[in-house]
Every structure is written in structure tokens, then in C-alpha cells.
Amino acid sequence: MAENGKSATEKVPAVAKPLSEQPSEIASNINYHAQFSPHFSPFKFEPEQAFFATAESVRDRLVKQWNETFVHYHKVDPKQTYYLSMEYLQGRALTNAIGNLDIQNAYSEALNKLGHELEEIAEQEKDAALGNGGLGRLASCFLDSMATLNLPAWGYGLRYKYGLFKQLVTKQGQEEIAEDWLEKFSPWEVVRHDIVFPVRFFGSVEINPDGSRKWVGGEVVQALAYDVPIPGYKTKNTISLRLWEAKARAEDFNLFQFNDGQYESAAQLHSRAQQICAVLYPGDATEDGKLLRLKQQFFLCSASLQDIILRFKERRSGKGSWKWSEFPSKVAVQLNDTHPTLAIPELMRLLIDDEGLGWDEAWDVTTRTIAYTNHTVLPEALEKWSQSVMWKLLPRHMEIIEEIDKRFLAMINATRPDLEHKLPTMRVLDHNPQKPVVRMANLCVVSAHTVNGVAQLHSDILKAELFADYVSIWPTKFQNKTNGITPRRWLRFCSPELSNIITKWLKTDQWVTNLDLLSGLREFADNVDFQDEWASAKMANKQRLAQYILRVTGESIDPNSLFDIQVKRIHEYKRQLLNILGAIYRYKKLKEMSPEQRKNTTSRTIMIGGKAFATYTNAKRIVKLVNDVGAVVNNDPEVNSYLKVVFVPNYNVSVAEMLIPGSELSQHISTAGMEASGTSNMKFALNGCLIIGTLDGANVEIREEIGEENFFLFGARADEVPQLRKDRENGLFKPDPRFEEAKQFIRRGAFGSYDYNPLLDSLEGNSGYGRGDYFLVGHDFPDYMDAQARVDEAYKDRKKWLKMSILSTAGSGKFSSDRTIAQYAKEIWNIEECRVP
């Protein structure tokens, strides 16, 4: 390839043509970057080098649009939204960028002139590993929609060096190794050496003679900005994801100690600064681990708010006199879950201690600026930080949080004496003598002007249960904003075949930015020609997926079988265990059949993928079990043409872009009331994949939109769950014999000698920690198996299945992140379109 590549590049002049749309000039610009922005030794133009040069060529255009967007915002001075999130699961950027810029064909041709294929070059890019799951992917979809809707908005996050781990799957199960996305460098980011803010940890609070307070001492690290451009679809607007990196200064390096041979202590602050952005969610079992996580959260909040305030002041400086009370009419800050909660006391500190505002004025500004999105009702995910750790790391912020708590108590005592008995659970500080903590969700609810859930069911549960007492004080504070996904990445670019058919039959490609137009497909749902085209697009995606599975797992799967996929973080509430127990029961029944009976069954390939958190033992046992079941089933010649079980390793955005278009059935089977929304369910439905699921999260709304006859429903309802758990505790649960059979099959060693008892024990007993089947796997199992039987029947009727698939896509219009973001802009942020002319 090198020789061929070299000769091709020799024919193309290396000339900078940063904004051209002509393939030959784009090729010149790529070649220019290969030679004049070199990152590799010369004379190599293999796929990897070609990727970096291509990315830099695309970046030229993005930087120009970015600068124009920035200048335009500065001139118009609109109100802006700043989105604070600990996670962004961006995925690869090349295909997305040239797709949004509408220059795919030109780049494809340009690369051909240089001896390369665009697909092969795009494969060279590593996923940016800045997130863990749905929360981070949602943030990335939101950025895409903000840019596409021309909204003045901006993302803030952390530039993790290793991000989330890379998952290896071995005989032992999951192993974690560091992700290498920054091993070479990211061609998309632009470091802003002029944007640096100090961030302090530890230290103490000084009281000045006039009674004002100042946080001093401790250690100070520097936050350096890296900007990643986010282009909108077919628009000039290109916004920014600003990622902070932690650094120490040269003067923090102790040259005297170093020359004295004390190398580690000479560079102590440098090494502590590097820890801050090393890993997403470092283990927090130890005191040091907790401190590091809290440092990460504060680092994001402090750097971002200092930046926001500086930008506000720069814009005001030319305006003559201005008042801090105008700040909320220019700035909206959205907290993506409780991780950035420290933005609340930090904004108060900056306004009071640095800008000299009084408490009441600062509080008014803060509460009118900050809004909070809740993503969970799981108690373990509602952050609570030890008061002693907080006092140690952030002494001034703890004073401010104490004052917020005190004033909240006074307000309740004065205005709502009927709630006094509820105060111990409602207040921000929990003074439990065993373990005094700060309740982050309570701090957010007390301080934010708006609190939203992320699906109708989830928001209803928040109002009725989790935050019910606050609703009685502030009935208008709570809203629902059902999540959405970007139709660009999750249909237009990841399934070009299906997209082209949709555009052809709708006679427009406007659906890409107005997803409601998909409802127009309903009129063709019974059209035989349309069904045939639809089926061939789905088959092309299945074949591509089968090749991918063969490449990464060595397992060969049959594209004519039903592709049944469950991909998401491995968690007991998401019930991958229910899925694999169902697969085990199916395997056992197939073994008992005669060859003739097997021929009448629906062949199925079950794929499960996802990462288990490194310290979550039961989740890791589930990964191991799926692999052990696959090893037996896939090597059993009697059944492996009717059933395969595959664990897909290292699930990430790029893997999802391969799996989702190729799937026909997907499992969204969490215990009802536990999944706030889910967004992969939306991606699958949009791609014409049918869902088997519970009435949980956004499944409820998806089923309403696509029609309940096109959704395979099973399982307990959210409002039945508490009573079912009580019944179980009282010994009233009668297990289905099929459920017992599947468990016994594992216990008898059908899948090897690994000890699965601790995992199976979690399904046993009536109560107790890690027992009593808290997630109702046993209760929902019989209903689940019956729903799977309905799936098998439906799949045998090809016309019926294709119609359901088409109606699934046709009903997915509501689940565009464009709709979600338009609602945030209007109903929470109060910002308007600011289109670059």
C-alpha cells in the first residue's frame, strides 16, 4: 500500500486549499497536511497517516466556521446556554463532520485520487472515550442538535486522558485496560493556550476585618482549555465543546529538590494535576478515590464558571454601565445530572468573594441561572458526599452550602410549618452522626430554577415520589424533557442504504432535520415494492454486521437468522441476566427437540454487549456467563444453526453504529421504574428494529408513538413493583418451573465449572442484601418467555414483520434530539436561534 499510496500522492500537488469543495483541490489540501502538518516520518501515506491528514483538512473548514460563529455571537450578544457534563460520548468525528458539512462525496473522491477509500480511512479513527453510557451519549446528541438548530450554546467537559476503560473479553470474563484514544493525539481539538484558569483545592477561609471571607492556601492547579468543533447539519453554525485539562505551572516544579535527587516530591503538584483528568470515574472505594472524584467535579465547575463570567464581563465592558442582575438574562447553565452540582456554591463564591455581591443578590443571580436535569431514581446513583471530605477539599463551599441549608430550613419553618417533620429528608445537609453527608440532588432542587426528568414516566415518578415534598413548595419548578437522539449520526450516516430509501419514498431529505416527516412512511407500510427495498437495506446492514462479528469474535453468524441485540452498560437493573436465562432456556428446549421439530423454530442470533464497571462484581459475572453460554451453544452442532449467543466486546459508539442498523429485535427489559429514559431504544426503533421491553423509561412513549401492536410488551408495571417486592419478602413468590429449570441448568455445570452461585443467589431468598431478586427477574421471566414466543411467531410472517419494522421507523419522529433541545431552549433556557449569515 505504501508504494501505491506514495505514487498516488506524488501525482497530487501539496497545496493548501482549506475551503475548497472540489475533490481535486481537497486532495491537494489533504496532501498539504500530510507534508506540512506532519506527525509521522516522511514518505508514509498509509491509512493511519491519511486519516490524520484528512481530519486536519476537514478541521480547516470547521475552524473557519467556528470563528465566524464566535464573531457572530459576539456581535449579536444573545443569551447563551452552557451545558456542564462530566461525560461526552462523542464517537468518531470524521464521517459525522463531512456528513454535516455535506461534503461526503467530494472527500470520497479526493481520497480515491490519493489511493484510499473513505470507509477504510474513517475506520482509523479512535472513539473519544469521554463517557460511560447514555448520559454521555445524550450530551453529545444535544451538542449536535444545538449546532443544527443554530442555538447559541456551548458544552463544557473534561479532557480525560484515558477516559473509560477498553474492555477485553477473555476466558476469565471482562478485563479492563486503559483506553488509548489520545495515545497519538486527537486531530479535532485545538488547544487554547490563552485560556487558563486557576482552580484551588484544600486550604482555609480567611475572614477580613470587614467581615468578608476569602479562600486561601491549599494547592492551585491550572485549567487549560481544549476546544473541539461541533458542526451543525447543513448550516454554518459550528459550536464548541470546551474540554479542560489540569496542569501545574513551571514554578510549581521544585528545581532544588530535583537536583537533590528527590525527583518524585519535586514534581508532586504536576503529578497530582495529571491525576485529575486521567480517568473517567476513578474507583472511589478509598478516601483518596473519593477526593479525586470530587476534585474532578469541582475542577469542571470552577474552570467553566470562571470562563463564563469572564466572557460575560468582556461582552459587558463595551456596554457602559451594567449590573450583575443582568447575568441570568445572558447566561443559562444546565447541570447534566448531579456531577456538576458544585457549580452552585462555586457561582455563589465567585459572586460574593470575588465580585463583592451580597448574599441575597448572589443567590438571586445563581438561582435564575442554573437548571438541573435528573437522570436517575436509583438511590445509589443519587450522589451524597461526606461532609468531612467536602470540608477538607472545599472549605469555603461548605460554608456556603451550610448557609443555603440554613436559609432553606428557615424558609420552610416560616412558610410551610406542615412540612417541618419532612425536613430531615428534604434538607441539603444530612447530619446523621454515623455518616454526615451533603445530598447533591437536594442541593440542586433547592437552588435551580427548573428541574427536569428525561422521559414522561420518569418525570412523573420524580414528582410523585423522589421530589414530591418540593413539588408542594414549587409546583412550577418541575418539567419533563423526553430525551432524543440525533437522526444524523443514528440513521442518516450509520445506515445510508435505509436513509436513501426513506428519502426516495418521501421525495425529500428534509426528514434529517425534521424527523416528524417520517410519519409519511406509514402510507407505504403495505407497499410490496417498498417492503422489498426496506428488506434489502436491512439485509445489507445485517451482512455488514456479520462480517464485523466474525472479525472481532471469530464467530460466524447467519444473516438469515433473527438478529436479537441487547447493548448497554451491564447492570442488574437492566437485566442482561433475564436475557441470558431466556437464552439458556431456549437452548435447553432445542436440545430436547427432534431434528424435525428444530426445523420449525425461528433461528436466532442473540448478541449482548456492554461494559461492567470495574468494581461491580455481579455485573462482571453476567459478562462471564454470557461468554460461557456462547462457548457451549455456538460449538454444539445439534443446535448452532438455530441459536447462537455472542458477546460483543468493547461496546462503544462506533460499535453501536454497526450493531443498531443491523438489528431486528432489541431488548429494553429493565425493571419498570428503574431506567430514567434509555436512548438506545430510540436508536433501534428509528432503524426499523422492533423492541421487546417493559413499560419503563421512554419505552412507554415509544410504544405510544409506533403503536402497541408493533411492540412486544411484557413485565410488571412501575406502580406494581413495590407491592411485588413486599409480597416476595412475605414468602408469596411462586417461581415459574421454566425459571427454575434455567437456573438448575447453570448450577449443574452445563456451562463450565465457574462458580455462578453468588449470581444465582441474588435471585433467591425473600429479602436481604444481594438476595430476594430485587429486580424481579423471576417474576417477569414467564411473561418474558411468552413475549419471546410471540416474537418467534411474528418473524415467521415476513410481510407482517417488515410492516412492523417500517411502522417503527415511521413512529420515531418524536425522538429526535432536535425536538428535545428546542423544548429546552424555549421552556428552560429562554434562548433563541442565532444563525450565522
SULFENBEL-V388403 format. One record per residue. N is the residue number from 1. RES is the residue in one small letter. SS is DSSP state (helix for helix, strand for strand, loop for the rest). PHI is phi in whole degrees, 0 to 359 (none if undefined). OMEGA is omega in whole degrees, 0 to 359 (* if undefined). Layout:
BEGIN
{{N RES SS PHI OMEGA} {N RES SS PHI OMEGA}}
END
This chain:
BEGIN
{{1 m loop none 185} {2 a helix 301 182} {3 e helix 297 180} {4 n helix 301 181} {5 g helix 300 184} {6 k helix 296 183} {7 s helix 294 179} {8 a helix 296 182} {9 t helix 290 179} {10 e helix 295 182} {11 k helix 284 184} {12 v loop 255 181} {13 p loop 295 179} {14 a loop 273 184} {15 v loop 231 179} {16 a loop 290 175} {17 k loop 226 194} {18 p loop 299 188} {19 l loop 245 185} {20 s loop 290 174} {21 e loop 248 179} {22 q loop 276 182} {23 p helix 309 184} {24 s helix 292 180} {25 e helix 285 175} {26 i helix 297 178} {27 a helix 302 177} {28 s helix 298 181} {29 n helix 293 177} {30 i helix 297 181} {31 n helix 295 176} {32 y helix 301 180} {33 h helix 294 179} {34 a helix 299 184} {35 q helix 264 189} {36 f helix 248 168} {37 s loop 240 192} {38 p loop 284 174} {39 h loop 238 185} {40 f loop 227 177} {41 s loop 295 186} {42 p loop 295 176} {43 f loop 71 176} {44 k loop 246 171} {45 f loop 220 178} {46 e loop 278 185} {47 p helix 309 182} {48 e helix 295 179} {49 q helix 298 180} {50 a helix 299 179} {51 f helix 299 183} {52 f helix 297 180} {53 a helix 293 179} {54 t helix 295 180} {55 a helix 300 181} {56 e helix 290 176} {57 s helix 295 178} {58 v helix 294 182} {59 r helix 298 177} {60 d helix 308 181} {61 r helix 295 183} {62 l helix 298 182} {63 v helix 297 179} {64 k helix 297 181} {65 q helix 295 180} {66 w helix 298 180} {67 n helix 297 179} {68 e helix 295 180} {69 t helix 296 182} {70 f helix 298 180} {71 v helix 296 181} {72 h helix 298 179} {73 y helix 299 182} {74 h helix 296 183} {75 k helix 288 184} {76 v helix 284 181} {77 d loop 54 179} {78 p loop 281 168} {79 k loop 293 182} {80 q strand 239 175} {81 t strand 258 175} {82 y strand 242 186} {83 y strand 260 182} {84 l strand 258 181} {85 s loop 215 176} {86 m loop 286 185} {87 e loop 224 167} {88 y strand 220 176} {89 l strand 265 188} {90 q strand 288 188} {91 g strand 74 180} {92 r loop 287 185} {93 a loop 251 190} {94 l helix 296 182} {95 t helix 301 182} {96 n helix 296 183} {97 a helix 294 182} {98 i helix 290 175} {99 g helix 291 180} {100 n helix 295 179} {101 l loop 280 178} {102 d loop 64 180} {103 i loop 229 181} {104 q helix 302 187} {105 n helix 296 181} {106 a helix 298 180} {107 y helix 290 178} {108 s helix 299 179} {109 e helix 295 182} {110 a helix 301 181} {111 l helix 291 176} {112 n helix 301 179} {113 k helix 298 180} {114 l loop 265 176} {115 g loop 84 181} {116 h loop 226 175} {117 e loop 257 180} {118 l helix 304 183} {119 e helix 301 183} {120 e helix 293 180} {121 i helix 292 181} {122 a helix 299 180} {123 e loop 295 182} {124 q loop 287 186} {125 e loop 285 176} {126 k loop 269 176} {127 d loop 295 173} {128 a strand 289 189} {129 a strand 267 187} {130 l strand 259 182} {131 g loop 208 191} {132 n loop 243 184} {133 g loop 194 188} {134 g helix 305 182} {135 l helix 301 181} {136 g helix 286 179} {137 r helix 290 178} {138 l helix 301 181} {139 a helix 302 180} {140 s helix 290 175} {141 c helix 298 180} {142 f helix 298 179} {143 l helix 299 179} {144 d helix 301 181} {145 s helix 288 178} {146 m helix 302 181} {147 a helix 292 182} {148 t helix 294 179} {149 l loop 274 179} {150 n loop 59 180} {151 l strand 270 177} {152 p loop 285 185} {153 a strand 214 195} {154 w strand 200 178} {155 g strand 258 174} {156 y strand 234 178} {157 g strand 207 179} {158 l strand 248 180} {159 r loop 268 181} {160 y loop 293 180} {161 k loop 288 181} {162 y loop 249 178} {163 g strand 56 176} {164 l loop 283 184} {165 f loop 289 171} {166 k strand 268 184} {167 q strand 263 170} {168 l strand 254 178} {169 v strand 246 183} {170 t strand 237 177} {171 k loop 303 181} {172 q loop 280 184} {173 g strand 108 183} {174 q strand 282 168} {175 e strand 236 182} {176 e strand 255 170} {177 i strand 232 184} {178 a loop 294 178} {179 e loop 285 187} {180 d loop 250 187} {181 w loop 296 179} {182 l loop 254 184} {183 e loop 306 177} {184 k loop 269 172} {185 f loop 179 175} {186 s loop 256 183} {187 p loop 287 187} {188 w loop 272 188} {189 e strand 273 176} {190 v strand 238 181} {191 v strand 281 182} {192 r strand 251 186} {193 h strand 295 180} {194 d strand 271 182} {195 i strand 245 185} {196 v strand 223 178} {197 f strand 232 177} {198 p strand 280 176} {199 v strand 233 186} {200 r strand 259 172} {201 f strand 230 177} {202 f loop 63 179} {203 g loop 78 184} {204 s strand 212 182} {205 v strand 251 177} {206 e strand 263 176} {207 i strand 253 181} {208 n loop 279 181} {209 p loop 306 181} {210 d loop 278 178} {211 g loop 90 178} {212 s loop 287 185} {213 r strand 239 180} {214 k strand 215 179} {215 w strand 271 185} {216 v strand 225 173} {217 g loop 74 181} {218 g loop 72 178} {219 e strand 241 182} {220 v strand 239 174} {221 v strand 251 181} {222 q strand 257 174} {223 a strand 259 181} {224 l strand 252 185} {225 a strand 271 168} {226 y strand 241 181} {227 d strand 252 176} {228 v strand 246 182} {229 p strand 285 179} {230 i strand 239 182} {231 p strand 278 171} {232 g loop 278 182} {233 y loop 276 179} {234 k loop 52 175} {235 t loop 215 180} {236 k loop 284 185} {237 n loop 299 176} {238 t strand 227 184} {239 i strand 259 190} {240 s strand 233 164} {241 l strand 255 182} {242 r strand 264 182} {243 l strand 252 182} {244 w strand 264 171} {245 e strand 244 181} {246 a strand 266 180} {247 k strand 221 168} {248 a loop 252 181} {249 r loop 272 178} {250 a helix 302 184} {251 e helix 291 176} {252 d helix 276 177} {253 f loop 267 186} {254 n loop 271 184} {255 l helix 296 180} {256 f helix 300 179} {257 q helix 297 182} {258 f helix 299 180} {259 n helix 292 178} {260 d loop 275 179} {261 g loop 88 179} {262 q loop 268 190} {263 y helix 294 183} {264 e helix 296 185} {265 s helix 288 178} {266 a helix 296 185} {267 a loop 249 187} {268 q helix 302 183} {269 l helix 293 177} {270 h helix 299 183} {271 s helix 288 178} {272 r helix 292 178} {273 a helix 295 182} {274 q helix 295 180} {275 q helix 296 189} {276 i helix 300 183} {277 c loop 253 182} {278 a loop 285 192} {279 v strand 221 174} {280 l loop 285 180} {281 y loop 49 175} {282 p loop 298 180} {283 g loop 306 184} {284 d loop 241 178} {285 a loop 287 182} {286 t loop 261 176} {287 e helix 300 180} {288 d helix 296 179} {289 g helix 297 179} {290 k helix 295 179} {291 l helix 300 182} {292 l helix 294 179} {293 r helix 297 179} {294 l helix 294 176} {295 k helix 301 180} {296 q helix 302 184} {297 q helix 296 182} {298 f helix 292 180} {299 f helix 302 178} {300 l helix 300 186} {301 c helix 293 185} {302 s helix 292 181} {303 a helix 299 184} {304 s helix 296 182} {305 l helix 290 176} {306 q helix 299 179} {307 d helix 296 182} {308 i helix 298 181} {309 i helix 293 179} {310 l helix 299 181} {311 r helix 295 178} {312 f helix 298 182} {313 k helix 294 179} {314 e helix 300 181} {315 r helix 287 180} {316 r helix 281 189} {317 s helix 303 179} {318 g loop 276 190} {319 k loop 261 182} {320 g loop 73 184} {321 s loop 275 178} {322 w loop 211 184} {323 k loop 234 178} {324 w helix 297 180} {325 s helix 296 178} {326 e helix 279 185} {327 f helix 308 182} {328 p helix 293 177} {329 s helix 274 177} {330 k loop 242 188} {331 v strand 226 169} {332 a strand 241 178} {333 v strand 242 179} {334 q strand 251 177} {335 l strand 268 179} {336 n strand 275 185} {337 d loop 75 186} {338 t helix 276 184} {339 h helix 304 179} {340 p helix 266 182} {341 t loop 304 184} {342 l loop 296 173} {343 a helix 300 183} {344 i helix 292 178} {345 p helix 295 180} {346 e helix 291 177} {347 l helix 296 177} {348 m helix 301 182} {349 r helix 297 181} {350 l helix 297 182} {351 l helix 288 184} {352 i helix 280 188} {353 d helix 281 185} {354 d helix 266 185} {355 e loop 257 173} {356 g loop 77 177} {357 l loop 282 172} {358 g loop 280 183} {359 w helix 305 188} {360 d helix 297 180} {361 e helix 292 180} {362 a helix 298 180} {363 w helix 296 179} {364 d helix 298 180} {365 v helix 297 184} {366 t helix 297 185} {367 t helix 289 178} {368 r helix 276 183} {369 t helix 264 194} {370 i strand 260 174} {371 a strand 234 189} {372 y strand 229 173} {373 t strand 258 176} {374 n loop 267 183} {375 h loop 245 186} {376 t loop 201 169} {377 v loop 248 180} {378 l loop 293 183} {379 p helix 301 183} {380 e helix 289 181} {381 a helix 264 175} {382 l loop 278 191} {383 e loop 296 172} {384 k strand 226 182} {385 w strand 250 179} {386 s strand 301 180} {387 q helix 298 183} {388 s helix 292 177} {389 v helix 296 181} {390 m helix 294 179} {391 w helix 299 182} {392 k helix 291 187} {393 l helix 279 189} {394 l loop 226 187} {395 p helix 298 182} {396 r helix 291 181} {397 h helix 292 178} {398 m helix 293 175} {399 e helix 299 182} {400 i helix 293 179} {401 i helix 296 177} {402 e helix 300 181} {403 e helix 292 177} {404 i helix 300 180} {405 d helix 299 183} {406 k helix 298 182} {407 r helix 290 176} {408 f helix 296 178} {409 l helix 301 182} {410 a helix 297 181} {411 m helix 296 180} {412 i helix 294 181} {413 n helix 300 183} {414 a helix 281 189} {415 t helix 252 185} {416 r loop 225 181} {417 p helix 305 179} {418 d helix 294 182} {419 l helix 262 186} {420 e helix 306 183} {421 h helix 289 179} {422 k helix 270 187} {423 l helix 306 181} {424 p helix 305 179} {425 t helix 267 184} {426 m helix 272 188} {427 r loop 290 184} {428 v loop 285 182} {429 l strand 263 175} {430 d strand 259 185} {431 h loop 265 176} {432 n loop 305 187} {433 p loop 301 178} {434 q loop 292 188} {435 k loop 208 179} {436 p loop 291 183} {437 v strand 226 169} {438 v strand 258 180} {439 r strand 267 187} {440 m helix 295 181} {441 a helix 297 179} {442 n helix 296 178} {443 l helix 299 179} {444 c helix 295 184} {445 v helix 292 181} {446 v helix 291 190} {447 s helix 259 187} {448 a loop 275 177} {449 h loop 279 180} {450 t strand 218 176} {451 v strand 236 179} {452 n strand 232 168} {453 g strand 267 191} {454 v loop 241 170} {455 a loop 199 185} {456 q helix 302 181} {457 l helix 300 182} {458 h helix 297 180} {459 s helix 296 177} {460 d helix 296 179} {461 i helix 295 178} {462 l helix 303 184} {463 k helix 288 185} {464 a helix 276 187} {465 e helix 238 192} {466 l helix 304 185} {467 f loop 244 187} {468 a helix 305 184} {469 d helix 293 178} {470 y helix 290 181} {471 v helix 300 181} {472 s helix 290 177} {473 i helix 274 185} {474 w loop 236 186} {475 p loop 298 184} {476 t loop 267 185} {477 k loop 285 191} {478 f strand 256 181} {479 q strand 225 169} {480 n strand 247 172} {481 k loop 226 181} {482 t loop 300 182} {483 n loop 303 175} {484 g loop 212 180} {485 i strand 230 179} {486 t loop 280 180} {487 p helix 290 178} {488 r helix 292 183} {489 r helix 295 192} {490 w helix 265 169} {491 l helix 208 185} {492 r helix 304 185} {493 f helix 265 184} {494 c loop 273 177} {495 s loop 223 183} {496 p helix 301 181} {497 e helix 300 182} {498 l helix 296 180} {499 s helix 301 183} {500 n helix 295 178} {501 i helix 294 179} {502 i helix 299 181} {503 t helix 299 181} {504 k helix 298 185} {505 w helix 281 177} {506 l helix 276 182} {507 k loop 59 176} {508 t loop 197 173} {509 d loop 255 180} {510 q helix 297 180} {511 w helix 301 184} {512 v helix 296 176} {513 t loop 245 176} {514 n loop 221 193} {515 l helix 293 178} {516 d helix 299 180} {517 l helix 298 179} {518 l helix 301 181} {519 s helix 300 177} {520 g helix 297 179} {521 l helix 288 184} {522 r helix 302 184} {523 e helix 291 180} {524 f helix 257 189} {525 a loop 300 180} {526 d loop 261 184} {527 n loop 287 187} {528 v helix 296 180} {529 d helix 296 180} {530 f helix 297 179} {531 q helix 300 180} {532 d helix 295 179} {533 e helix 296 179} {534 w helix 300 182} {535 a helix 298 183} {536 s helix 288 176} {537 a helix 294 179} {538 k helix 298 181} {539 m helix 294 178} {540 a helix 300 179} {541 n helix 292 179} {542 k helix 293 181} {543 q helix 293 177} {544 r helix 298 179} {545 l helix 295 180} {546 a helix 299 178} {547 q helix 296 180} {548 y helix 296 181} {549 i helix 298 178} {550 l helix 299 183} {551 r helix 293 187} {552 v helix 268 182} {553 t helix 239 184} {554 g loop 77 183} {555 e loop 265 179} {556 s loop 263 184} {557 i loop 241 188} {558 d loop 266 181} {559 p loop 297 177} {560 n loop 273 177} {561 s loop 278 176} {562 l strand 288 178} {563 f strand 272 187} {564 d strand 243 192} {565 i strand 233 169} {566 q strand 231 178} {567 v strand 230 179} {568 k loop 178 177} {569 r loop 306 178} {570 i loop 279 181} {571 h loop 210 182} {572 e helix 301 182} {573 y helix 287 178} {574 k helix 279 168} {575 r loop 61 167} {576 q helix 302 179} {577 l helix 295 177} {578 l helix 298 180} {579 n helix 299 185} {580 i helix 289 175} {581 l helix 295 176} {582 g helix 296 179} {583 a helix 295 180} {584 i helix 296 179} {585 y helix 296 178} {586 r helix 299 179} {587 y helix 299 182} {588 k helix 299 180} {589 k helix 293 179} {590 l helix 300 180} {591 k helix 297 184} {592 e helix 277 183} {593 m loop 279 170} {594 s loop 279 178} {595 p helix 307 180} {596 e helix 295 181} {597 q helix 297 181} {598 r helix 300 184} {599 k helix 297 181} {600 n loop 271 181} {601 t loop 274 176} {602 t loop 270 179} {603 s loop 292 185} {604 r strand 221 170} {605 t strand 246 182} {606 i strand 262 179} {607 m strand 244 178} {608 i strand 232 178} {609 g strand 214 178} {610 g loop 150 180} {611 k loop 257 174} {612 a loop 262 179} {613 f loop 302 192} {614 a loop 306 184} {615 t loop 255 184} {616 y loop 266 191} {617 t helix 300 183} {618 n helix 295 178} {619 a helix 297 180} {620 k helix 290 175} {621 r helix 296 180} {622 i helix 295 177} {623 v helix 302 181} {624 k helix 297 181} {625 l helix 298 180} {626 v helix 302 180} {627 n helix 293 179} {628 d helix 294 178} {629 v helix 295 179} {630 g helix 302 183} {631 a helix 299 180} {632 v helix 281 185} {633 v helix 298 187} {634 n loop 290 179} {635 n loop 256 181} {636 d loop 260 188} {637 p loop 298 180} {638 e loop 291 188} {639 v loop 243 191} {640 n loop 288 170} {641 s loop 268 178} {642 y loop 249 181} {643 l strand 208 170} {644 k strand 229 177} {645 v strand 234 186} {646 v strand 234 170} {647 f strand 266 182} {648 v strand 268 187} {649 p loop 281 173} {650 n loop 48 179} {651 y loop 299 175} {652 n loop 208 185} {653 v helix 299 183} {654 s helix 294 176} {655 v helix 294 179} {656 a helix 299 181} {657 e helix 294 177} {658 m helix 269 186} {659 l helix 287 190} {660 i loop 296 178} {661 p loop 297 183} {662 g loop 271 185} {663 s loop 265 178} {664 e loop 244 176} {665 l strand 227 174} {666 s strand 228 189} {667 q strand 255 177} {668 h strand 232 202} {669 i loop 239 180} {670 s loop 298 175} {671 t loop 299 185} {672 a loop 304 179} {673 g loop 92 185} {674 m loop 253 180} {675 e loop 268 183} {676 a loop 304 180} {677 s loop 219 194} {678 g loop 81 173} {679 t loop 232 177} {680 s helix 294 177} {681 n helix 304 179} {682 m helix 291 181} {683 k helix 295 179} {684 f helix 296 182} {685 a helix 301 180} {686 l helix 299 181} {687 n loop 269 175} {688 g loop 74 179} {689 c loop 261 181} {690 l strand 273 185} {691 i strand 252 164} {692 i strand 255 186} {693 g strand 195 177} {694 t loop 266 175} {695 l loop 277 183} {696 d loop 227 174} {697 g loop 53 182} {698 a loop 282 175} {699 n helix 308 183} {700 v helix 303 183} {701 e helix 285 178} {702 i helix 299 181} {703 r helix 296 177} {704 e helix 297 187} {705 e helix 285 185} {706 i helix 266 180} {707 g loop 100 187} {708 e helix 293 179} {709 e helix 286 180} {710 n helix 255 184} {711 f strand 223 180} {712 f strand 267 188} {713 l strand 264 173} {714 f loop 206 166} {715 g loop 95 179} {716 a loop 298 176} {717 r loop 273 183} {718 a helix 304 184} {719 d helix 284 179} {720 e helix 271 190} {721 v helix 300 182} {722 p helix 302 181} {723 q helix 292 179} {724 l helix 297 178} {725 r helix 293 178} {726 k helix 297 180} {727 d helix 302 181} {728 r helix 298 179} {729 e helix 301 181} {730 n loop 270 174} {731 g loop 74 184} {732 l loop 266 183} {733 f loop 279 176} {734 k loop 248 184} {735 p loop 290 175} {736 d loop 290 181} {737 p helix 302 179} {738 r helix 295 179} {739 f helix 296 180} {740 e helix 297 181} {741 e helix 299 181} {742 a helix 297 180} {743 k helix 294 180} {744 q helix 299 181} {745 f helix 299 177} {746 i helix 292 184} {747 r helix 297 181} {748 r loop 283 177} {749 g loop 88 180} {750 a loop 298 183} {751 f loop 242 176} {752 g loop 107 192} {753 s loop 264 181} {754 y loop 301 184} {755 d loop 276 179} {756 y loop 270 183} {757 n helix 304 181} {758 p helix 301 179} {759 l helix 290 181} {760 l helix 291 179} {761 d helix 298 180} {762 s loop 295 180} {763 l loop 268 187} {764 e loop 258 175} {765 g loop 70 183} {766 n loop 253 178} {767 s loop 192 179} {768 g loop 107 184} {769 y loop 296 179} {770 g loop 70 176} {771 r loop 222 174} {772 g loop 77 174} {773 d loop 46 184} {774 y loop 305 185} {775 f loop 264 171} {776 l loop 60 177} {777 v helix 300 181} {778 g helix 296 181} {779 h helix 297 185} {780 d helix 275 187} {781 f helix 303 183} {782 p helix 298 180} {783 d helix 295 179} {784 y helix 296 181} {785 m helix 296 178} {786 d helix 294 179} {787 a helix 296 179} {788 q helix 295 177} {789 a helix 294 177} {790 r helix 295 177} {791 v helix 299 182} {792 d helix 304 181} {793 e helix 294 183} {794 a helix 299 185} {795 y helix 291 180} {796 k helix 290 180} {797 d loop 263 189} {798 r helix 302 182} {799 k helix 297 182} {800 k helix 296 182} {801 w helix 296 180} {802 l helix 298 179} {803 k helix 297 179} {804 m helix 299 180} {805 s helix 298 179} {806 i helix 297 181} {807 l helix 293 177} {808 s helix 296 177} {809 t helix 295 184} {810 a helix 298 183} {811 g loop 265 187} {812 s loop 267 186} {813 g helix 304 183} {814 k helix 299 192} {815 f helix 266 173} {816 s strand 275 176} {817 s helix 294 175} {818 d helix 298 178} {819 r helix 295 181} {820 t helix 301 185} {821 i helix 291 176} {822 a helix 299 178} {823 q helix 291 176} {824 y helix 303 186} {825 a helix 300 185} {826 k helix 276 192} {827 e helix 262 180} {828 i helix 238 189} {829 w helix 272 183} {830 n loop 59 175} {831 i loop 243 184} {832 e loop 231 178} {833 e strand 306 177} {834 c loop 222 190} {835 r loop 282 176} {836 v loop 288 186} {837 p loop 291 *}}
END
